[in-house]
Structures are given as C-alpha cells and as structure tokens.
Amino acid sequence: MHMMALALKAGLLPEFVRSLDAAYLTAIDVRLRRLFGRGLAEFAEEEPEGLYAALERAVGRHNAEVFFIMFSRWLERRAETEN
C-alpha cells in the first residue's frame, strides 16, 4: 500500500494539519469553509479521503498538490525521526 494511503488510514493527517503554520492553515481553512461549511481540521478528521477533491475545488489543483507534497515530506521526516 502506498505510504500516503497508509498515513490516511493511520490517522496522521490531523496531526499534520495541526503542525501547519497558522497563516497557511487559515488561508486554506477560509476557502474550505466558504465552499463546504467546514474547515481543514474537520476534513482531516472526518473525511480524509475526500480532502484532495475539496482542496482542488477550493484552492485549485496546483495548491492541492502542494498540500499533499508537504504532507508526504512531513511523513518522510516523521519516519526518519522514528527510525
């Protein structure tokens, strides 16, 4: 299974969201709330599998991809510190 899928299954996305810079988190959160009535933390907790599509709609494909690249790099750093 792909590392990202494992991370979503293990519930690591909410932890990543909590680690984000406040300004970045707020920028994404405002857009998601405007479109879907819930923010990034709620998506991470309640519907992580739907987050990419929601981000793509709220902030565009490029920014959705950047978000998940950041998540992937965060996972890599986390794995390195655990080993």
N, CA, C and O atoms as CSV, one atom per row, in Angstrom:
chain,resi,resn,atom,element,x,y,z
A,1,MET,N,N,0.851,-1.187,0.000
A,1,MET,CA,C,0.000,0.000,0.000
A,1,MET,C,C,0.890,1.241,0.000
A,1,MET,O,O,1.929,1.258,0.660
A,2,HIS,N,N,0.504,2.243,-0.711
A,2,HIS,CA,C,1.240,3.493,-0.814
A,2,HIS,C,C,1.345,4.162,0.552
A,2,HIS,O,O,0.421,4.082,1.362
A,3,MET,N,N,2.476,4.823,0.803
A,3,MET,CA,C,2.716,5.470,2.102
A,3,MET,C,C,1.610,6.471,2.457
A,3,MET,O,O,1.197,6.554,3.613
A,4,MET,N,N,1.136,7.224,1.470
A,4,MET,CA,C,0.090,8.224,1.720
A,4,MET,C,C,-1.199,7.546,2.169
A,4,MET,O,O,-1.860,8.016,3.096
A,5,ALA,N,N,-1.556,6.448,1.519
A,5,ALA,CA,C,-2.771,5.726,1.903
A,5,ALA,C,C,-2.643,5.168,3.312
A,5,ALA,O,O,-3.598,5.189,4.089
A,6,LEU,N,N,-1.465,4.672,3.633
A,6,LEU,CA,C,-1.235,4.169,4.991
A,6,LEU,C,C,-1.365,5.289,6.016
A,6,LEU,O,O,-1.938,5.095,7.089
A,7,ALA,N,N,-0.837,6.445,5.684
A,7,ALA,CA,C,-0.898,7.579,6.603
A,7,ALA,C,C,-2.334,8.026,6.827
A,7,ALA,O,O,-2.722,8.334,7.954
A,8,LEU,N,N,-3.122,8.063,5.764
A,8,LEU,CA,C,-4.527,8.435,5.902
A,8,LEU,C,C,-5.256,7.417,6.766
A,8,LEU,O,O,-6.071,7.770,7.619
A,9,LYS,N,N,-4.946,6.142,6.527
A,9,LYS,CA,C,-5.583,5.071,7.286
A,9,LYS,C,C,-5.182,5.132,8.765
A,9,LYS,O,O,-5.991,4.829,9.642
A,10,ALA,N,N,-3.943,5.522,9.037
A,10,ALA,CA,C,-3.441,5.578,10.406
A,10,ALA,C,C,-3.869,6.852,11.126
A,10,ALA,O,O,-3.618,7.000,12.322
A,11,GLY,N,N,-4.506,7.764,10.420
A,11,GLY,CA,C,-4.990,8.980,11.054
A,11,GLY,C,C,-3.917,10.030,11.283
A,11,GLY,O,O,-4.021,10.822,12.220
A,12,LEU,N,N,-2.885,10.051,10.441
A,12,LEU,CA,C,-1.806,11.016,10.613
A,12,LEU,C,C,-2.114,12.377,10.006
A,12,LEU,O,O,-1.453,13.361,10.338
A,13,LEU,N,N,-3.099,12.453,9.128
A,13,LEU,CA,C,-3.434,13.721,8.503
A,13,LEU,C,C,-3.828,14.789,9.524
A,13,LEU,O,O,-3.360,15.921,9.406
A,14,PRO,N,N,-4.662,14.488,10.516
A,14,PRO,CA,C,-4.991,15.511,11.510
A,14,PRO,C,C,-3.753,16.047,12.256
A,14,PRO,O,O,-3.669,17.235,12.565
A,15,GLU,N,N,-2.812,15.159,12.533
A,15,GLU,CA,C,-1.578,15.579,13.201
A,15,GLU,C,C,-0.792,16.538,12.308
A,15,GLU,O,O,-0.257,17.539,12.784
A,16,PHE,N,N,-0.726,16.227,11.014
A,16,PHE,CA,C,-0.052,17.110,10.066
A,16,PHE,C,C,-0.745,18.469,10.020
A,16,PHE,O,O,-0.081,19.505,10.059
A,17,VAL,N,N,-2.062,18.472,9.937
A,17,VAL,CA,C,-2.820,19.723,9.872
A,17,VAL,C,C,-2.524,20.583,11.101
A,17,VAL,O,O,-2.370,21.799,10.979
A,18,ARG,N,N,-2.444,19.973,12.272
A,18,ARG,CA,C,-2.139,20.724,13.494
A,18,ARG,C,C,-0.735,21.310,13.475
A,18,ARG,O,O,-0.459,22.277,14.185
A,19,SER,N,N,0.148,20.741,12.676
A,19,SER,CA,C,1.526,21.224,12.615
A,19,SER,C,C,1.723,22.381,11.629
A,19,SER,O,O,2.794,22.986,11.592
A,20,LEU,N,N,0.705,22.688,10.839
A,20,LEU,CA,C,0.836,23.717,9.802
A,20,LEU,C,C,0.956,25.119,10.395
A,20,LEU,O,O,0.433,25.413,11.470
A,21,ASP,N,N,1.655,25.961,9.665
A,21,ASP,CA,C,1.761,27.379,10.003
A,21,ASP,C,C,0.366,27.992,10.049
A,21,ASP,O,O,-0.473,27.690,9.200
A,22,ALA,N,N,0.118,28.841,11.022
A,22,ALA,CA,C,-1.216,29.418,11.225
A,22,ALA,C,C,-1.722,30.184,10.003
A,22,ALA,O,O,-2.898,30.078,9.655
A,23,ALA,N,N,-0.860,30.944,9.357
A,23,ALA,CA,C,-1.293,31.731,8.195
A,23,ALA,C,C,-1.706,30.822,7.040
A,23,ALA,O,O,-2.721,31.059,6.385
A,24,TYR,N,N,-0.914,29.782,6.797
A,24,TYR,CA,C,-1.236,28.830,5.726
A,24,TYR,C,C,-2.533,28.098,6.038
A,24,TYR,O,O,-3.398,27.952,5.175
A,25,LEU,N,N,-2.658,27.646,7.263
A,25,LEU,CA,C,-3.863,26.936,7.694
A,25,LEU,C,C,-5.096,27.822,7.536
A,25,LEU,O,O,-6.127,27.362,7.047
A,26,THR,N,N,-5.002,29.063,7.936
A,26,THR,CA,C,-6.134,29.983,7.848
A,26,THR,C,C,-6.540,30.230,6.396
A,26,THR,O,O,-7.728,30.260,6.075
A,27,ALA,N,N,-5.551,30.405,5.524
A,27,ALA,CA,C,-5.854,30.655,4.108
A,27,ALA,C,C,-6.649,29.505,3.502
A,27,ALA,O,O,-7.621,29.733,2.781
A,28,ILE,N,N,-6.248,28.287,3.787
A,28,ILE,CA,C,-6.960,27.117,3.265
A,28,ILE,C,C,-8.304,26.953,3.961
A,28,ILE,O,O,-9.319,26.669,3.324
A,29,ASP,N,N,-8.296,27.135,5.267
A,29,ASP,CA,C,-9.497,26.942,6.069
A,29,ASP,C,C,-10.646,27.847,5.614
A,29,ASP,O,O,-11.788,27.402,5.503
A,30,VAL,N,N,-10.334,29.107,5.355
A,30,VAL,CA,C,-11.362,30.069,4.928
A,30,VAL,C,C,-12.016,29.624,3.628
A,30,VAL,O,O,-13.238,29.679,3.491
A,31,ARG,N,N,-11.206,29.187,2.682
A,31,ARG,CA,C,-11.743,28.746,1.392
A,31,ARG,C,C,-12.609,27.491,1.535
A,31,ARG,O,O,-13.683,27.402,0.940
A,32,LEU,N,N,-12.140,26.535,2.320
A,32,LEU,CA,C,-12.927,25.313,2.522
A,32,LEU,C,C,-14.240,25.609,3.228
A,32,LEU,O,O,-15.285,25.080,2.848
A,33,ARG,N,N,-14.192,26.451,4.250
A,33,ARG,CA,C,-15.415,26.789,4.981
A,33,ARG,C,C,-16.422,27.504,4.096
A,33,ARG,O,O,-17.626,27.276,4.205
A,34,ARG,N,N,-15.930,28.365,3.223
A,34,ARG,CA,C,-16.827,29.099,2.324
A,34,ARG,C,C,-17.558,28.145,1.381
A,34,ARG,O,O,-18.747,28.318,1.116
A,35,LEU,N,N,-16.851,27.150,0.882
A,35,LEU,CA,C,-17.456,26.218,-0.080
A,35,LEU,C,C,-18.212,25.063,0.566
A,35,LEU,O,O,-19.265,24.653,0.076
A,36,PHE,N,N,-17.674,24.538,1.667
A,36,PHE,CA,C,-18.205,23.284,2.218
A,36,PHE,C,C,-18.768,23.403,3.633
A,36,PHE,O,O,-19.355,22.452,4.149
A,37,GLY,N,N,-18.594,24.553,4.254
A,37,GLY,CA,C,-19.124,24.739,5.597
A,37,GLY,C,C,-18.317,24.059,6.689
A,37,GLY,O,O,-18.774,23.967,7.828
A,38,ARG,N,N,-17.136,23.585,6.363
A,38,ARG,CA,C,-16.239,23.016,7.364
A,38,ARG,C,C,-14.801,23.243,6.937
A,38,ARG,O,O,-14.497,23.394,5.754
A,39,GLY,N,N,-13.939,23.263,7.912
A,39,GLY,CA,C,-12.545,23.608,7.654
A,39,GLY,C,C,-11.637,22.414,7.444
A,39,GLY,O,O,-12.073,21.265,7.382
A,40,LEU,N,N,-10.371,22.728,7.340
A,40,LEU,CA,C,-9.352,21.718,7.068
A,40,LEU,C,C,-9.280,20.664,8.166
A,40,LEU,O,O,-9.170,19.473,7.876
A,41,ALA,N,N,-9.340,21.091,9.416
A,41,ALA,CA,C,-9.264,20.127,10.527
A,41,ALA,C,C,-10.435,19.148,10.486
A,41,ALA,O,O,-10.263,17.955,10.739
A,42,GLU,N,N,-11.619,19.654,10.168
A,42,GLU,CA,C,-12.791,18.767,10.081
A,42,GLU,C,C,-12.644,17.765,8.947
A,42,GLU,O,O,-12.961,16.587,9.112
A,43,PHE,N,N,-12.163,18.230,7.791
A,43,PHE,CA,C,-11.938,17.301,6.679
A,43,PHE,C,C,-10.909,16.248,7.064
A,43,PHE,O,O,-11.095,15.063,6.785
A,44,ALA,N,N,-9.830,16.673,7.702
A,44,ALA,CA,C,-8.766,15.741,8.086
A,44,ALA,C,C,-9.280,14.675,9.040
A,44,ALA,O,O,-8.882,13.513,8.951
A,45,GLU,N,N,-10.160,15.063,9.949
A,45,GLU,CA,C,-10.701,14.119,10.928
A,45,GLU,C,C,-11.827,13.252,10.359
A,45,GLU,O,O,-11.852,12.040,10.573
A,46,GLU,N,N,-12.755,13.878,9.635
A,46,GLU,CA,C,-13.997,13.218,9.252
A,46,GLU,C,C,-13.994,12.605,7.859
A,46,GLU,O,O,-14.654,11.593,7.625
A,47,GLU,N,N,-13.259,13.209,6.936
A,47,GLU,CA,C,-13.308,12.737,5.549
A,47,GLU,C,C,-11.956,12.920,4.854
A,47,GLU,O,O,-11.870,13.624,3.848
A,48,PRO,N,N,-10.902,12.293,5.380
A,48,PRO,CA,C,-9.581,12.490,4.782
A,48,PRO,C,C,-9.495,12.047,3.322
A,48,PRO,O,O,-8.741,12.620,2.535
A,49,GLU,N,N,-10.273,11.024,2.969
A,49,GLU,CA,C,-10.230,10.538,1.583
A,49,GLU,C,C,-10.839,11.533,0.603
A,49,GLU,O,O,-10.576,11.437,-0.596
A,50,GLY,N,N,-11.633,12.472,1.064
A,50,GLY,CA,C,-12.238,13.483,0.198
A,50,GLY,C,C,-11.517,14.819,0.210
A,50,GLY,O,O,-11.944,15.769,-0.445
A,51,LEU,N,N,-10.424,14.887,0.956
A,51,LEU,CA,C,-9.739,16.178,1.110
A,51,LEU,C,C,-9.120,16.671,-0.181
A,51,LEU,O,O,-9.220,17.859,-0.487
A,52,TYR,N,N,-8.481,15.795,-0.951
A,52,TYR,CA,C,-7.850,16.265,-2.187
A,52,TYR,C,C,-8.873,16.936,-3.100
A,52,TYR,O,O,-8.632,18.037,-3.596
A,53,ALA,N,N,-9.998,16.290,-3.322
A,53,ALA,CA,C,-11.030,16.856,-4.202
A,53,ALA,C,C,-11.544,18.188,-3.657
A,53,ALA,O,O,-11.778,19.126,-4.418
A,54,ALA,N,N,-11.719,18.267,-2.343
A,54,ALA,CA,C,-12.188,19.511,-1.735
A,54,ALA,C,C,-11.152,20.617,-1.891
A,54,ALA,O,O,-11.497,21.753,-2.215
A,55,LEU,N,N,-9.881,20.285,-1.659
A,55,LEU,CA,C,-8.818,21.284,-1.834
A,55,LEU,C,C,-8.711,21.727,-3.290
A,55,LEU,O,O,-8.538,22.910,-3.581
A,56,GLU,N,N,-8.814,20.769,-4.188
A,56,GLU,CA,C,-8.731,21.096,-5.616
A,56,GLU,C,C,-9.817,22.107,-5.991
A,56,GLU,O,O,-9.565,23.057,-6.732
A,57,ARG,N,N,-10.993,21.896,-5.483
A,57,ARG,CA,C,-12.100,22.815,-5.769
A,57,ARG,C,C,-11.918,24.163,-5.060
A,57,ARG,O,O,-12.226,25.212,-5.625
A,58,ALA,N,N,-11.422,24.128,-3.835
A,58,ALA,CA,C,-11.317,25.350,-3.028
A,58,ALA,C,C,-10.111,26.212,-3.389
A,58,ALA,O,O,-10.217,27.438,-3.427
A,59,VAL,N,N,-8.967,25.584,-3.655
A,59,VAL,CA,C,-7.745,26.369,-3.874
A,59,VAL,C,C,-7.031,26.045,-5.177
A,59,VAL,O,O,-5.958,26.583,-5.448
A,60,GLY,N,N,-7.619,25.167,-5.985
A,60,GLY,CA,C,-7.023,24.823,-7.274
A,60,GLY,C,C,-6.150,23.581,-7.201
A,60,GLY,O,O,-5.661,23.196,-6.139
A,61,ARG,N,N,-5.971,22.968,-8.360
A,61,ARG,CA,C,-5.218,21.711,-8.443
A,61,ARG,C,C,-3.776,21.876,-7.962
A,61,ARG,O,O,-3.283,21.059,-7.185
A,62,HIS,N,N,-3.113,22.916,-8.413
A,62,HIS,CA,C,-1.710,23.123,-8.034
A,62,HIS,C,C,-1.557,23.198,-6.515
A,62,HIS,O,O,-0.691,22.537,-5.942
A,63,ASN,N,N,-2.391,23.996,-5.870
A,63,ASN,CA,C,-2.289,24.155,-4.422
A,63,ASN,C,C,-2.686,22.878,-3.669
A,63,ASN,O,O,-2.133,22.588,-2.608
A,64,ALA,N,N,-3.625,22.131,-4.205
A,64,ALA,CA,C,-3.973,20.837,-3.603
A,64,ALA,C,C,-2.781,19.891,-3.687
A,64,ALA,O,O,-2.485,19.172,-2.733
A,65,GLU,N,N,-2.105,19.893,-4.820
A,65,GLU,CA,C,-0.926,19.048,-4.980
A,65,GLU,C,C,0.191,19.487,-4.046
A,65,GLU,O,O,0.867,18.649,-3.449
A,66,VAL,N,N,0.389,20.791,-3.917
A,66,VAL,CA,C,1.410,21.309,-2.997
A,66,VAL,C,C,1.109,20.857,-1.570
A,66,VAL,O,O,2.016,20.451,-0.843
A,67,PHE,N,N,-0.151,20.925,-1.170
A,67,PHE,CA,C,-0.539,20.491,0.174
A,67,PHE,C,C,-0.130,19.033,0.398
A,67,PHE,O,O,0.445,18.706,1.436
A,68,PHE,N,N,-0.421,18.164,-0.560
A,68,PHE,CA,C,-0.113,16.749,-0.378
A,68,PHE,C,C,1.374,16.445,-0.548
A,68,PHE,O,O,1.864,15.456,-0.002
A,69,ILE,N,N,2.095,17.272,-1.291
A,69,ILE,CA,C,3.555,17.146,-1.328
A,69,ILE,C,C,4.116,17.491,0.048
A,69,ILE,O,O,5.000,16.800,0.553
A,70,MET,N,N,3.605,18.552,0.649
A,70,MET,CA,C,4.029,18.919,2.006
A,70,MET,C,C,3.717,17.790,2.989
A,70,MET,O,O,4.540,17.471,3.847
A,71,PHE,N,N,2.549,17.195,2.870
A,71,PHE,CA,C,2.162,16.083,3.734
A,71,PHE,C,C,3.125,14.913,3.543
A,71,PHE,O,O,3.571,14.309,4.519
A,72,SER,N,N,3.442,14.597,2.303
A,72,SER,CA,C,4.352,13.499,2.002
A,72,SER,C,C,5.732,13.750,2.613
A,72,SER,O,O,6.322,12.845,3.203
A,73,ARG,N,N,6.239,14.949,2.477
A,73,ARG,CA,C,7.549,15.281,3.049
A,73,ARG,C,C,7.515,15.244,4.570
A,73,ARG,O,O,8.484,14.831,5.208
A,74,TRP,N,N,6.400,15.675,5.150
A,74,TRP,CA,C,6.230,15.608,6.603
A,74,TRP,C,C,6.269,14.147,7.052
A,74,TRP,O,O,6.897,13.823,8.060
A,75,LEU,N,N,5.602,13.270,6.307
A,75,LEU,CA,C,5.615,11.844,6.626
A,75,LEU,C,C,7.027,11.266,6.541
A,75,LEU,O,O,7.429,10.467,7.386
A,76,GLU,N,N,7.773,11.675,5.518
A,76,GLU,CA,C,9.147,11.188,5.364
A,76,GLU,C,C,10.005,11.623,6.552
A,76,GLU,O,O,10.746,10.818,7.115
A,77,ARG,N,N,9.903,12.905,6.933
A,77,ARG,CA,C,10.678,13.402,8.084
A,77,ARG,C,C,10.271,12.666,9.358
A,77,ARG,O,O,11.123,12.323,10.178
A,78,ARG,N,N,9.000,12.428,9.521
A,78,ARG,CA,C,8.480,11.720,10.702
A,78,ARG,C,C,9.029,10.298,10.759
A,78,ARG,O,O,9.415,9.816,11.824
A,79,ALA,N,N,9.061,9.634,9.612
A,79,ALA,CA,C,9.583,8.267,9.549
A,79,ALA,C,C,11.072,8.234,9.871
A,79,ALA,O,O,11.546,7.309,10.531
A,80,GLU,N,N,11.811,9.241,9.409
A,80,GLU,CA,C,13.249,9.306,9.686
A,80,GLU,C,C,13.518,9.473,11.178
A,80,GLU,O,O,14.443,8.863,11.715
A,81,THR,N,N,12.722,10.287,11.841
A,81,THR,CA,C,12.952,10.513,13.268
A,81,THR,C,C,12.520,9.316,14.107
A,81,THR,O,O,13.008,9.134,15.223
A,82,GLU,N,N,11.612,8.502,13.584
A,82,GLU,CA,C,11.166,7.302,14.308
A,82,GLU,C,C,12.169,6.164,14.188
A,82,GLU,O,O,12.192,5.261,15.025
A,83,ASN,N,N,12.992,6.202,13.156
A,83,ASN,CA,C,13.977,5.113,12.942
A,83,ASN,C,C,15.263,5.403,13.596
A,83,ASN,O,O,16.192,4.599,13.516
